[in-house]
Amino acid sequence: MDCVKKVLKIVGIVVAVAGVAAGIYFAVKKFLDKKNQAADCEENYVSCSCCEA
């Protein structure tokens, strides 16, 4: 019975670490997406001379 408890404890630790890693990944991804979206607005601006008549 002690062996099962140890295995479950190790599995729980691995799942907890994976959860923290996934949380950090999604937080960083969301931050970088916002940062890139703000930069893309300025970079993709093209003036149209046909509308300036």
Order of alpha helices (4+ residues) and beta strands (2+ residues): alpha
